[in-house]
């Protein structure tokens, strides 16, 4: 992880099967993602960068939705 709080690493697009991208990640892990998630122009054999970062606003919103649902369920008659 770098100082910006992001983790950046490279993955390789192995192949696309029936609209599913088979991506090879570090450590021999494989990911299967819808082809629509790929950047435009990416083809089999290309290397891509992946950036992972925290999204505190989305996390807070998700927690609030869960808490709201919990309150509604607890107050049901």
mmCIF file of the N, C-alpha and C atoms, coordinates in Angstrom:
data_MODEL
# 
_entry.id   MODEL 
# 
loop_
_atom_site.group_PDB 
_atom_site.id 
_atom_site.type_symbol 
_atom_site.label_atom_id 
_atom_site.label_alt_id 
_atom_site.label_comp_id 
_atom_site.label_asym_id 
_atom_site.label_entity_id 
_atom_site.label_seq_id 
_atom_site.pdbx_PDB_ins_code 
_atom_site.Cartn_x 
_atom_site.Cartn_y 
_atom_site.Cartn_z 
_atom_site.occupancy 
_atom_site.B_iso_or_equiv 
_atom_site.pdbx_formal_charge 
_atom_site.auth_seq_id 
_atom_site.auth_comp_id 
_atom_site.auth_asym_id 
_atom_site.auth_atom_id 
_atom_site.pdbx_PDB_model_num 
ATOM 1   N N  . UNK A 1 1  ? 0.849   -1.178  0.000   1.00 0.00 ? 1  UNK A N  1 
ATOM 2   C CA . UNK A 1 1  ? 0.000   0.000   0.000   1.00 0.00 ? 1  UNK A CA 1 
ATOM 3   C C  . UNK A 1 1  ? 0.891   1.237   0.000   1.00 0.00 ? 1  UNK A C  1 
ATOM 4   N N  . UNK A 1 2  ? 0.545   2.202   -0.813  1.00 0.00 ? 2  UNK A N  1 
ATOM 5   C CA . UNK A 1 2  ? 1.360   3.413   -0.860  1.00 0.00 ? 2  UNK A CA 1 
ATOM 6   C C  . UNK A 1 2  ? 0.793   4.463   0.088   1.00 0.00 ? 2  UNK A C  1 
ATOM 7   N N  . UNK A 1 3  ? 1.400   5.625   0.108   1.00 0.00 ? 3  UNK A N  1 
ATOM 8   C CA . UNK A 1 3  ? 1.028   6.681   1.061   1.00 0.00 ? 3  UNK A CA 1 
ATOM 9   C C  . UNK A 1 3  ? -0.365  7.242   0.836   1.00 0.00 ? 3  UNK A C  1 
ATOM 10  N N  . UNK A 1 4  ? -0.893  7.081   -0.382  1.00 0.00 ? 4  UNK A N  1 
ATOM 11  C CA . UNK A 1 4  ? -2.222  7.626   -0.653  1.00 0.00 ? 4  UNK A CA 1 
ATOM 12  C C  . UNK A 1 4  ? -3.326  6.743   -0.086  1.00 0.00 ? 4  UNK A C  1 
ATOM 13  N N  . UNK A 1 5  ? -2.955  5.611   0.499   1.00 0.00 ? 5  UNK A N  1 
ATOM 14  C CA . UNK A 1 5  ? -3.963  4.697   1.024   1.00 0.00 ? 5  UNK A CA 1 
ATOM 15  C C  . UNK A 1 5  ? -4.495  3.753   -0.030  1.00 0.00 ? 5  UNK A C  1 
ATOM 16  N N  . UNK A 1 6  ? -3.852  3.725   -1.176  1.00 0.00 ? 6  UNK A N  1 
ATOM 17  C CA . UNK A 1 6  ? -4.276  2.838   -2.249  1.00 0.00 ? 6  UNK A CA 1 
ATOM 18  C C  . UNK A 1 6  ? -3.297  1.682   -2.395  1.00 0.00 ? 6  UNK A C  1 
ATOM 19  N N  . UNK A 1 7  ? -3.825  0.568   -2.856  1.00 0.00 ? 7  UNK A N  1 
ATOM 20  C CA . UNK A 1 7  ? -3.011  -0.579  -3.191  1.00 0.00 ? 7  UNK A CA 1 
ATOM 21  C C  . UNK A 1 7  ? -3.087  -0.750  -4.707  1.00 0.00 ? 7  UNK A C  1 
ATOM 22  N N  . UNK A 1 8  ? -1.941  -0.797  -5.373  1.00 0.00 ? 8  UNK A N  1 
ATOM 23  C CA . UNK A 1 8  ? -1.899  -0.901  -6.829  1.00 0.00 ? 8  UNK A CA 1 
ATOM 24  C C  . UNK A 1 8  ? -1.085  -2.133  -7.199  1.00 0.00 ? 8  UNK A C  1 
ATOM 25  N N  . UNK A 1 9  ? -1.631  -2.949  -8.105  1.00 0.00 ? 9  UNK A N  1 
ATOM 26  C CA . UNK A 1 9  ? -0.893  -4.115  -8.579  1.00 0.00 ? 9  UNK A CA 1 
ATOM 27  C C  . UNK A 1 9  ? -1.352  -4.457  -9.994  1.00 0.00 ? 9  UNK A C  1 
ATOM 28  N N  . UNK A 1 10 ? -0.613  -5.336  -10.642 1.00 0.00 ? 10 UNK A N  1 
ATOM 29  C CA . UNK A 1 10 ? -0.905  -5.704  -12.025 1.00 0.00 ? 10 UNK A CA 1 
ATOM 30  C C  . UNK A 1 10 ? -1.576  -7.066  -12.093 1.00 0.00 ? 10 UNK A C  1 
ATOM 31  N N  . UNK A 1 11 ? -2.472  -7.197  -13.070 1.00 0.00 ? 11 UNK A N  1 
ATOM 32  C CA . UNK A 1 11 ? -3.132  -8.463  -13.379 1.00 0.00 ? 11 UNK A CA 1 
ATOM 33  C C  . UNK A 1 11 ? -3.070  -8.665  -14.887 1.00 0.00 ? 11 UNK A C  1 
ATOM 34  N N  . UNK A 1 12 ? -3.235  -9.906  -15.310 1.00 0.00 ? 12 UNK A N  1 
ATOM 35  C CA . UNK A 1 12 ? -3.213  -10.227 -16.738 1.00 0.00 ? 12 UNK A CA 1 
ATOM 36  C C  . UNK A 1 12 ? -4.557  -10.796 -17.164 1.00 0.00 ? 12 UNK A C  1 
ATOM 37  N N  . UNK A 1 13 ? -5.036  -10.340 -18.317 1.00 0.00 ? 13 UNK A N  1 
ATOM 38  C CA . UNK A 1 13 ? -6.262  -10.900 -18.880 1.00 0.00 ? 13 UNK A CA 1 
ATOM 39  C C  . UNK A 1 13 ? -5.882  -12.168 -19.630 1.00 0.00 ? 13 UNK A C  1 
ATOM 40  N N  . UNK A 1 14 ? -6.240  -13.308 -19.067 1.00 0.00 ? 14 UNK A N  1 
ATOM 41  C CA . UNK A 1 14 ? -5.904  -14.589 -19.673 1.00 0.00 ? 14 UNK A CA 1 
ATOM 42  C C  . UNK A 1 14 ? -6.775  -14.864 -20.884 1.00 0.00 ? 14 UNK A C  1 
ATOM 43  N N  . UNK A 1 15 ? -8.088  -14.771 -20.678 1.00 0.00 ? 15 UNK A N  1 
ATOM 44  C CA . UNK A 1 15 ? -9.009  -15.066 -21.771 1.00 0.00 ? 15 UNK A CA 1 
ATOM 45  C C  . UNK A 1 15 ? -10.396 -14.535 -21.426 1.00 0.00 ? 15 UNK A C  1 
ATOM 46  N N  . UNK A 1 16 ? -11.260 -14.567 -22.439 1.00 0.00 ? 16 UNK A N  1 
ATOM 47  C CA . UNK A 1 16 ? -12.665 -14.203 -22.258 1.00 0.00 ? 16 UNK A CA 1 
ATOM 48  C C  . UNK A 1 16 ? -13.490 -15.382 -22.749 1.00 0.00 ? 16 UNK A C  1 
ATOM 49  N N  . UNK A 1 17 ? -14.347 -15.896 -21.866 1.00 0.00 ? 17 UNK A N  1 
ATOM 50  C CA . UNK A 1 17 ? -15.194 -17.043 -22.193 1.00 0.00 ? 17 UNK A CA 1 
ATOM 51  C C  . UNK A 1 17 ? -16.653 -16.674 -21.951 1.00 0.00 ? 17 UNK A C  1 
ATOM 52  N N  . UNK A 1 18 ? -17.438 -16.682 -23.007 1.00 0.00 ? 18 UNK A N  1 
ATOM 53  C CA . UNK A 1 18 ? -18.880 -16.409 -22.899 1.00 0.00 ? 18 UNK A CA 1 
ATOM 54  C C  . UNK A 1 18 ? -19.162 -15.127 -22.121 1.00 0.00 ? 18 UNK A C  1 
ATOM 55  N N  . UNK A 1 19 ? -18.403 -14.076 -22.401 1.00 0.00 ? 19 UNK A N  1 
ATOM 56  C CA . UNK A 1 19 ? -18.629 -12.786 -21.760 1.00 0.00 ? 19 UNK A CA 1 
ATOM 57  C C  . UNK A 1 19 ? -18.021 -12.653 -20.374 1.00 0.00 ? 19 UNK A C  1 
ATOM 58  N N  . UNK A 1 20 ? -17.263 -13.655 -19.917 1.00 0.00 ? 20 UNK A N  1 
ATOM 59  C CA . UNK A 1 20 ? -16.614 -13.613 -18.615 1.00 0.00 ? 20 UNK A CA 1 
ATOM 60  C C  . UNK A 1 20 ? -15.108 -13.499 -18.811 1.00 0.00 ? 20 UNK A C  1 
ATOM 61  N N  . UNK A 1 21 ? -14.520 -12.461 -18.222 1.00 0.00 ? 21 UNK A N  1 
ATOM 62  C CA . UNK A 1 21 ? -13.066 -12.248 -18.299 1.00 0.00 ? 21 UNK A CA 1 
ATOM 63  C C  . UNK A 1 21 ? -12.389 -13.093 -17.221 1.00 0.00 ? 21 UNK A C  1 
ATOM 64  N N  . UNK A 1 22 ? -11.409 -13.879 -17.636 1.00 0.00 ? 22 UNK A N  1 
ATOM 65  C CA . UNK A 1 22 ? -10.620 -14.673 -16.695 1.00 0.00 ? 22 UNK A CA 1 
ATOM 66  C C  . UNK A 1 22 ? -9.309  -13.916 -16.485 1.00 0.00 ? 22 UNK A C  1 
ATOM 67  N N  . UNK A 1 23 ? -9.124  -13.409 -15.277 1.00 0.00 ? 23 UNK A N  1 
ATOM 68  C CA . UNK A 1 23 ? -7.993  -12.534 -14.954 1.00 0.00 ? 23 UNK A CA 1 
ATOM 69  C C  . UNK A 1 23 ? -7.063  -13.265 -13.993 1.00 0.00 ? 23 UNK A C  1 
ATOM 70  N N  . UNK A 1 24 ? -5.774  -13.215 -14.295 1.00 0.00 ? 24 UNK A N  1 
ATOM 71  C CA . UNK A 1 24 ? -4.774  -13.834 -13.430 1.00 0.00 ? 24 UNK A CA 1 
ATOM 72  C C  . UNK A 1 24 ? -4.147  -12.757 -12.563 1.00 0.00 ? 24 UNK A C  1 
ATOM 73  N N  . UNK A 1 25 ? -4.268  -12.935 -11.260 1.00 0.00 ? 25 UNK A N  1 
ATOM 74  C CA . UNK A 1 25 ? -3.772  -11.970 -10.290 1.00 0.00 ? 25 UNK A CA 1 
ATOM 75  C C  . UNK A 1 25 ? -2.503  -12.497 -9.636  1.00 0.00 ? 25 UNK A C  1 
ATOM 76  N N  . UNK A 1 26 ? -1.776  -11.636 -8.922  1.00 0.00 ? 26 UNK A N  1 
ATOM 77  C CA . UNK A 1 26 ? -0.565  -12.082 -8.234  1.00 0.00 ? 26 UNK A CA 1 
ATOM 78  C C  . UNK A 1 26 ? -0.846  -13.253 -7.292  1.00 0.00 ? 26 UNK A C  1 
ATOM 79  N N  . UNK A 1 27 ? 0.129   -14.107 -7.158  1.00 0.00 ? 27 UNK A N  1 
ATOM 80  C CA . UNK A 1 27 ? -0.012  -15.252 -6.270  1.00 0.00 ? 27 UNK A CA 1 
ATOM 81  C C  . UNK A 1 27 ? -0.747  -16.419 -6.895  1.00 0.00 ? 27 UNK A C  1 
ATOM 82  N N  . UNK A 1 28 ? -1.033  -16.323 -8.191  1.00 0.00 ? 28 UNK A N  1 
ATOM 83  C CA . UNK A 1 28 ? -1.717  -17.412 -8.875  1.00 0.00 ? 28 UNK A CA 1 
ATOM 84  C C  . UNK A 1 28 ? -3.221  -17.420 -8.712  1.00 0.00 ? 28 UNK A C  1 
ATOM 85  N N  . UNK A 1 29 ? -3.765  -16.369 -8.142  1.00 0.00 ? 29 UNK A N  1 
ATOM 86  C CA . UNK A 1 29 ? -5.210  -16.296 -7.965  1.00 0.00 ? 29 UNK A CA 1 
ATOM 87  C C  . UNK A 1 29 ? -5.876  -15.918 -9.276  1.00 0.00 ? 29 UNK A C  1 
ATOM 88  N N  . UNK A 1 30 ? -7.059  -16.437 -9.498  1.00 0.00 ? 30 UNK A N  1 
ATOM 89  C CA . UNK A 1 30 ? -7.825  -16.106 -10.689 1.00 0.00 ? 30 UNK A CA 1 
ATOM 90  C C  . UNK A 1 30 ? -9.119  -15.401 -10.311 1.00 0.00 ? 30 UNK A C  1 
ATOM 91  N N  . UNK A 1 31 ? -9.483  -14.426 -11.121 1.00 0.00 ? 31 UNK A N  1 
ATOM 92  C CA . UNK A 1 31 ? -10.739 -13.706 -10.931 1.00 0.00 ? 31 UNK A CA 1 
ATOM 93  C C  . UNK A 1 31 ? -11.598 -13.930 -12.156 1.00 0.00 ? 31 UNK A C  1 
ATOM 94  N N  . UNK A 1 32 ? -12.889 -13.960 -11.960 1.00 0.00 ? 32 UNK A N  1 
ATOM 95  C CA . UNK A 1 32 ? -13.838 -14.042 -13.060 1.00 0.00 ? 32 UNK A CA 1 
ATOM 96  C C  . UNK A 1 32 ? -14.759 -12.830 -12.949 1.00 0.00 ? 32 UNK A C  1 
ATOM 97  N N  . UNK A 1 33 ? -14.710 -11.982 -13.951 1.00 0.00 ? 33 UNK A N  1 
ATOM 98  C CA . UNK A 1 33 ? -15.513 -10.754 -13.953 1.00 0.00 ? 33 UNK A CA 1 
ATOM 99  C C  . UNK A 1 33 ? -16.262 -10.637 -15.270 1.00 0.00 ? 33 UNK A C  1 
ATOM 100 N N  . UNK A 1 34 ? -17.405 -9.984  -15.268 1.00 0.00 ? 34 UNK A N  1 
ATOM 101 C CA . UNK A 1 34 ? -18.082 -9.717  -16.535 1.00 0.00 ? 34 UNK A CA 1 
ATOM 102 C C  . UNK A 1 34 ? -17.156 -8.922  -17.466 1.00 0.00 ? 34 UNK A C  1 
ATOM 103 N N  . UNK A 1 35 ? -17.155 -9.294  -18.723 1.00 0.00 ? 35 UNK A N  1 
ATOM 104 C CA . UNK A 1 35 ? -16.305 -8.618  -19.709 1.00 0.00 ? 35 UNK A CA 1 
ATOM 105 C C  . UNK A 1 35 ? -16.566 -7.114  -19.731 1.00 0.00 ? 35 UNK A C  1 
ATOM 106 N N  . UNK A 1 36 ? -17.798 -6.708  -19.427 1.00 0.00 ? 36 UNK A N  1 
ATOM 107 C CA . UNK A 1 36 ? -18.166 -5.288  -19.439 1.00 0.00 ? 36 UNK A CA 1 
ATOM 108 C C  . UNK A 1 36 ? -17.374 -4.476  -18.413 1.00 0.00 ? 36 UNK A C  1 
ATOM 109 N N  . UNK A 1 37 ? -16.791 -5.128  -17.407 1.00 0.00 ? 37 UNK A N  1 
ATOM 110 C CA . UNK A 1 37 ? -15.995 -4.423  -16.397 1.00 0.00 ? 37 UNK A CA 1 
ATOM 111 C C  . UNK A 1 37 ? -14.609 -4.042  -16.908 1.00 0.00 ? 37 UNK A C  1 
ATOM 112 N N  . UNK A 1 38 ? -14.199 -4.613  -18.022 1.00 0.00 ? 38 UNK A N  1 
ATOM 113 C CA . UNK A 1 38 ? -12.855 -4.332  -18.544 1.00 0.00 ? 38 UNK A CA 1 
ATOM 114 C C  . UNK A 1 38 ? -12.799 -2.942  -19.173 1.00 0.00 ? 38 UNK A C  1 
ATOM 115 N N  . UNK A 1 39 ? -11.638 -2.302  -19.107 1.00 0.00 ? 39 UNK A N  1 
ATOM 116 C CA . UNK A 1 39 ? -11.480 -1.017  -19.794 1.00 0.00 ? 39 UNK A CA 1 
ATOM 117 C C  . UNK A 1 39 ? -11.604 -1.207  -21.314 1.00 0.00 ? 39 UNK A C  1 
ATOM 118 N N  . UNK A 1 40 ? -12.065 -0.201  -22.017 1.00 0.00 ? 40 UNK A N  1 
ATOM 119 C CA . UNK A 1 40 ? -12.173 -0.304  -23.475 1.00 0.00 ? 40 UNK A CA 1 
ATOM 120 C C  . UNK A 1 40 ? -10.821 -0.648  -24.109 1.00 0.00 ? 40 UNK A C  1 
ATOM 121 N N  . UNK A 1 41 ? -10.853 -1.518  -25.099 1.00 0.00 ? 41 UNK A N  1 
ATOM 122 C CA . UNK A 1 41 ? -9.651  -1.839  -25.855 1.00 0.00 ? 41 UNK A CA 1 
ATOM 123 C C  . UNK A 1 41 ? -8.775  -2.929  -25.269 1.00 0.00 ? 41 UNK A C  1 
ATOM 124 N N  . UNK A 1 42 ? -9.123  -3.439  -24.085 1.00 0.00 ? 42 UNK A N  1 
ATOM 125 C CA . UNK A 1 42 ? -8.321  -4.505  -23.474 1.00 0.00 ? 42 UNK A CA 1 
ATOM 126 C C  . UNK A 1 42 ? -8.631  -5.814  -24.193 1.00 0.00 ? 42 UNK A C  1 
ATOM 127 N N  . UNK A 1 43 ? -7.566  -6.534  -24.553 1.00 0.00 ? 43 UNK A N  1 
ATOM 128 C CA . UNK A 1 43 ? -7.720  -7.817  -25.221 1.00 0.00 ? 43 UNK A CA 1 
ATOM 129 C C  . UNK A 1 43 ? -6.928  -8.888  -24.471 1.00 0.00 ? 43 UNK A C  1 
ATOM 130 N N  . UNK A 1 44 ? -7.187  -10.131 -24.801 1.00 0.00 ? 44 UNK A N  1 
ATOM 131 C CA . UNK A 1 44 ? -6.521  -11.250 -24.145 1.00 0.00 ? 44 UNK A CA 1 
ATOM 132 C C  . UNK A 1 44 ? -5.008  -11.086 -24.205 1.00 0.00 ? 44 UNK A C  1 
ATOM 133 N N  . UNK A 1 45 ? -4.354  -11.372 -23.098 1.00 0.00 ? 45 UNK A N  1 
ATOM 134 C CA . UNK A 1 45 ? -2.905  -11.263 -22.996 1.00 0.00 ? 45 UNK A CA 1 
ATOM 135 C C  . UNK A 1 45 ? -2.399  -9.932  -22.466 1.00 0.00 ? 45 UNK A C  1 
ATOM 136 N N  . UNK A 1 46 ? -3.272  -8.943  -22.378 1.00 0.00 ? 46 UNK A N  1 
ATOM 137 C CA . UNK A 1 46 ? -2.849  -7.626  -21.899 1.00 0.00 ? 46 UNK A CA 1 
ATOM 138 C C  . UNK A 1 46 ? -2.733  -7.593  -20.379 1.00 0.00 ? 46 UNK A C  1 
ATOM 139 N N  . UNK A 1 47 ? -1.872  -6.719  -19.894 1.00 0.00 ? 47 UNK A N  1 
ATOM 140 C CA . UNK A 1 47 ? -1.699  -6.475  -18.467 1.00 0.00 ? 47 UNK A CA 1 
ATOM 141 C C  . UNK A 1 47 ? -2.453  -5.207  -18.102 1.00 0.00 ? 47 UNK A C  1 
ATOM 142 N N  . UNK A 1 48 ? -3.115  -5.258  -16.950 1.00 0.00 ? 48 UNK A N  1 
ATOM 143 C CA . UNK A 1 48 ? -3.864  -4.107  -16.464 1.00 0.00 ? 48 UNK A CA 1 
ATOM 144 C C  . UNK A 1 48 ? -3.423  -3.792  -15.043 1.00 0.00 ? 48 UNK A C  1 
ATOM 145 N N  . UNK A 1 49 ? -3.611  -2.555  -14.636 1.00 0.00 ? 49 UNK A N  1 
ATOM 146 C CA . UNK A 1 49 ? -3.366  -2.157  -13.255 1.00 0.00 ? 49 UNK A CA 1 
ATOM 147 C C  . UNK A 1 49 ? -4.689  -2.170  -12.507 1.00 0.00 ? 49 UNK A C  1 
ATOM 148 N N  . UNK A 1 50 ? -4.629  -2.654  -11.270 1.00 0.00 ? 50 UNK A N  1 
ATOM 149 C CA . UNK A 1 50 ? -5.792  -2.652  -10.389 1.00 0.00 ? 50 UNK A CA 1 
ATOM 150 C C  . UNK A 1 50 ? -5.476  -1.709  -9.236  1.00 0.00 ? 50 UNK A C  1 
ATOM 151 N N  . UNK A 1 51 ? -6.412  -0.834  -8.929  1.00 0.00 ? 51 UNK A N  1 
ATOM 152 C CA . UNK A 1 51 ? -6.251  0.104   -7.823  1.00 0.00 ? 51 UNK A CA 1 
ATOM 153 C C  . UNK A 1 51 ? -7.362  -0.178  -6.819  1.00 0.00 ? 51 UNK A C  1 
ATOM 154 N N  . UNK A 1 52 ? -6.963  -0.500  -5.599  1.00 0.00 ? 52 UNK A N  1 
ATOM 155 C CA . UNK A 1 52 ? -7.921  -0.714  -4.518  1.00 0.00 ? 52 UNK A CA 1 
ATOM 156 C C  . UNK A 1 52 ? -7.786  0.434   -3.530  1.00 0.00 ? 52 UNK A C  1 
ATOM 157 N N  . UNK A 1 53 ? -8.919  1.007   -3.172  1.00 0.00 ? 53 UNK A N  1 
ATOM 158 C CA . UNK A 1 53 ? -8.884  2.091   -2.192  1.00 0.00 ? 53 UNK A CA 1 
ATOM 159 C C  . UNK A 1 53 ? -10.148 2.035   -1.345  1.00 0.00 ? 53 UNK A C  1 
ATOM 160 N N  . UNK A 1 54 ? -10.045 2.582   -0.147  1.00 0.00 ? 54 UNK A N  1 
ATOM 161 C CA . UNK A 1 54 ? -11.203 2.642   0.739   1.00 0.00 ? 54 UNK A CA 1 
ATOM 162 C C  . UNK A 1 54 ? -12.183 3.679   0.214   1.00 0.00 ? 54 UNK A C  1 
ATOM 163 N N  . UNK A 1 55 ? -13.460 3.402   0.409   1.00 0.00 ? 55 UNK A N  1 
ATOM 164 C CA . UNK A 1 55 ? -14.507 4.364   0.071   1.00 0.00 ? 55 UNK A CA 1 
ATOM 165 C C  . UNK A 1 55 ? -15.319 4.598   1.338   1.00 0.00 ? 55 UNK A C  1 
ATOM 166 N N  . UNK A 1 56 ? -14.843 5.522   2.147   1.00 0.00 ? 56 UNK A N  1 
ATOM 167 C CA . UNK A 1 56 ? -15.450 5.764   3.451   1.00 0.00 ? 56 UNK A CA 1 
ATOM 168 C C  . UNK A 1 56 ? -16.898 6.250   3.350   1.00 0.00 ? 56 UNK A C  1 
ATOM 169 N N  . UNK A 1 57 ? -17.201 7.068   2.344   1.00 0.00 ? 57 UNK A N  1 
ATOM 170 C CA . UNK A 1 57 ? -18.570 7.564   2.190   1.00 0.00 ? 57 UNK A CA 1 
ATOM 171 C C  . UNK A 1 57 ? -19.536 6.425   1.892   1.00 0.00 ? 57 UNK A C  1 
ATOM 172 N N  . UNK A 1 58 ? -19.158 5.527   0.975   1.00 0.00 ? 58 UNK A N  1 
ATOM 173 C CA . UNK A 1 58 ? -20.025 4.390   0.653   1.00 0.00 ? 58 UNK A CA 1 
ATOM 174 C C  . UNK A 1 58 ? -20.160 3.445   1.827   1.00 0.00 ? 58 UNK A C  1 
ATOM 175 N N  . UNK A 1 59 ? -19.082 3.258   2.564   1.00 0.00 ? 59 UNK A N  1 
ATOM 176 C CA . UNK A 1 59 ? -19.131 2.396   3.742   1.00 0.00 ? 59 UNK A CA 1 
ATOM 177 C C  . UNK A 1 59 ? -20.096 2.968   4.772   1.00 0.00 ? 59 UNK A C  1 
ATOM 178 N N  . UNK A 1 60 ? -20.003 4.253   5.033   1.00 0.00 ? 60 UNK A N  1 
ATOM 179 C CA . UNK A 1 60 ? -20.899 4.900   5.998   1.00 0.00 ? 60 UNK A CA 1 
ATOM 180 C C  . UNK A 1 60 ? -22.354 4.793   5.557   1.00 0.00 ? 60 UNK A C  1 
ATOM 181 N N  . UNK A 1 61 ? -22.602 5.011   4.275   1.00 0.00 ? 61 UNK A N  1 
ATOM 182 C CA . UNK A 1 61 ? -23.973 4.920   3.755   1.00 0.00 ? 61 UNK A CA 1 
ATOM 183 C C  . UNK A 1 61 ? -24.506 3.499   3.887   1.00 0.00 ? 61 UNK A C  1 
ATOM 184 N N  . UNK A 1 62 ? -23.672 2.493   3.605   1.00 0.00 ? 62 UNK A N  1 
ATOM 185 C CA . UNK A 1 62 ? -24.098 1.109   3.731   1.00 0.00 ? 62 UNK A CA 1 
ATOM 186 C C  . UNK A 1 62 ? -24.427 0.776   5.191   1.00 0.00 ? 62 UNK A C  1 
ATOM 187 N N  . UNK A 1 63 ? -23.588 1.206   6.108   1.00 0.00 ? 63 UNK A N  1 
ATOM 188 C CA . UNK A 1 63 ? -23.832 0.960   7.532   1.00 0.00 ? 63 UNK A CA 1 
ATOM 189 C C  . UNK A 1 63 ? -25.139 1.609   7.967   1.00 0.00 ? 63 UNK A C  1 
ATOM 190 N N  . UNK A 1 64 ? -25.394 2.816   7.503   1.00 0.00 ? 64 UNK A N  1 
ATOM 191 C CA . UNK A 1 64 ? -26.639 3.507   7.863   1.00 0.00 ? 64 UNK A CA 1 
ATOM 192 C C  . UNK A 1 64 ? -27.848 2.764   7.306   1.00 0.00 ? 64 UNK A C  1 
ATOM 193 N N  . UNK A 1 65 ? -27.773 2.254   6.069   1.00 0.00 ? 65 UNK A N  1 
ATOM 194 C CA . UNK A 1 65 ? -28.883 1.490   5.499   1.00 0.00 ? 65 UNK A CA 1 
ATOM 195 C C  . UNK A 1 65 ? -29.142 0.222   6.320   1.00 0.00 ? 65 UNK A C  1 
ATOM 196 N N  . UNK A 1 66 ? -28.077 -0.465  6.717   1.00 0.00 ? 66 UNK A N  1 
ATOM 197 C CA . UNK A 1 66 ? -28.217 -1.682  7.517   1.00 0.00 ? 66 UNK A CA 1 
ATOM 198 C C  . UNK A 1 66 ? -28.830 -1.364  8.879   1.00 0.00 ? 66 UNK A C  1 
ATOM 199 N N  . UNK A 1 67 ? -28.346 -0.307  9.510   1.00 0.00 ? 67 UNK A N  1 
ATOM 200 C CA . UNK A 1 67 ? -28.896 0.087   10.814  1.00 0.00 ? 67 UNK A CA 1 
ATOM 201 C C  . UNK A 1 67 ? -30.365 0.473   10.703  1.00 0.00 ? 67 UNK A C  1 
ATOM 202 N N  . UNK A 1 68 ? -30.734 1.168   9.627   1.00 0.00 ? 68 UNK A N  1 
ATOM 203 C CA . UNK A 1 68 ? -32.128 1.554   9.411   1.00 0.00 ? 68 UNK A CA 1 
ATOM 204 C C  . UNK A 1 68 ? -32.996 0.307   9.237   1.00 0.00 ? 68 UNK A C  1 
ATOM 205 N N  . UNK A 1 69 ? -32.533 -0.641  8.462   1.00 0.00 ? 69 UNK A N  1 
ATOM 206 C CA . UNK A 1 69 ? -33.274 -1.878  8.267   1.00 0.00 ? 69 UNK A CA 1 
ATOM 207 C C  . UNK A 1 69 ? -33.418 -2.636  9.583   1.00 0.00 ? 69 UNK A C  1 
ATOM 208 N N  . UNK A 1 70 ? -32.344 -2.698  10.349  1.00 0.00 ? 70 UNK A N  1 
ATOM 209 C CA . UNK A 1 70 ? -32.387 -3.383  11.644  1.00 0.00 ? 70 UNK A CA 1 
ATOM 210 C C  . UNK A 1 70 ? -33.428 -2.724  12.562  1.00 0.00 ? 70 UNK A C  1 
ATOM 211 N N  . UNK A 1 71 ? -33.437 -1.382  12.604  1.00 0.00 ? 71 UNK A N  1 
ATOM 212 C CA . UNK A 1 71 ? -34.418 -0.672  13.446  1.00 0.00 ? 71 UNK A CA 1 
ATOM 213 C C  . UNK A 1 71 ? -35.846 -0.974  13.000  1.00 0.00 ? 71 UNK A C  1 
ATOM 214 N N  . UNK A 1 72 ? -36.058 -0.979  11.682  1.00 0.00 ? 72 UNK A N  1 
ATOM 215 C CA . UNK A 1 72 ? -37.413 -1.277  11.183  1.00 0.00 ? 72 UNK A CA 1 
ATOM 216 C C  . UNK A 1 72 ? -37.830 -2.703  11.508  1.00 0.00 ? 72 UNK A C  1 
ATOM 217 N N  . UNK A 1 73 ? -36.910 -3.641  11.405  1.00 0.00 ? 73 UNK A N  1 
ATOM 218 C CA . UNK A 1 73 ? -37.245 -5.028  11.721  1.00 0.00 ? 73 UNK A CA 1 
ATOM 219 C C  . UNK A 1 73 ? -37.509 -5.210  13.205  1.00 0.00 ? 73 UNK A C  1 
ATOM 220 N N  . UNK A 1 74 ? -36.762 -4.530  14.052  1.00 0.00 ? 74 UNK A N  1 
ATOM 221 C CA . UNK A 1 74 ? -36.947 -4.648  15.492  1.00 0.00 ? 74 UNK A CA 1 
ATOM 222 C C  . UNK A 1 74 ? -38.259 -4.020  15.957  1.00 0.00 ? 74 UNK A C  1 
ATOM 223 N N  . UNK A 1 75 ? -38.761 -3.041  15.207  1.00 0.00 ? 75 UNK A N  1 
ATOM 224 C CA . UNK A 1 75 ? -39.987 -2.333  15.601  1.00 0.00 ? 75 UNK A CA 1 
ATOM 225 C C  . UNK A 1 75 ? -41.248 -2.884  14.923  1.00 0.00 ? 75 UNK A C  1 
ATOM 226 N N  . UNK A 1 76 ? -41.125 -4.001  14.230  1.00 0.00 ? 76 UNK A N  1 
ATOM 227 C CA . UNK A 1 76 ? -42.298 -4.606  13.593  1.00 0.00 ? 76 UNK A CA 1 
ATOM 228 C C  . UNK A 1 76 ? -43.210 -5.200  14.655  1.00 0.00 ? 76 UNK A C  1 
ATOM 229 N N  . UNK A 1 77 ? -44.498 -5.131  14.384  1.00 0.00 ? 77 UNK A N  1 
ATOM 230 C CA . UNK A 1 77 ? -45.479 -5.718  15.341  1.00 0.00 ? 77 UNK A CA 1 
ATOM 231 C C  . UNK A 1 77 ? -45.696 -7.162  15.043  1.00 0.00 ? 77 UNK A C  1 
# 
